[in-house]
Amino acid sequence: DTKHFSDYELVVRVWNPINNWYQPREKLFLLFLLIVDNVQQDFHQHILVKVAN
């Protein structure tokens, strides 16, 4: 779904690649996307690892 993909791109952009962490609110938003959209499961796993690290 193009709309969902755009939402994921937004989350990736707010992620800070230098410090490798998310703001708590952004992390909650990311986890929300992981729950509500089970289409991009491979992408989910990749981003979930990013959050865990």
BELSULSUL-V256082 format. One line per field, one symbol per residue. ss: DSSP state (~ for helix, > for strand, _ for the rest). phi: phi as a letter, one per 30 degrees, with the letter a starting at -180 (. if undefined). burial: # if it has 9 or more other ideal C-beta (glycine too) atoms within 8 Angstrom, else .. A space follows every 10 residues. Layout:
ss = ???
phi = ???
burial = ???
//
This chain:
ss = _~~~~~~~~~ ~~~~_>____ >__~~~~~~~ ~~~~~~____ ~~~~~~~~~~ ~~_
phi = .ddddddded dddddcddch acdedddddd ddddddbccc dddeddddde ddd
burial = ...##.##.. #..##..... .#...##.## #.##..#..# ...#..##.# #..
//
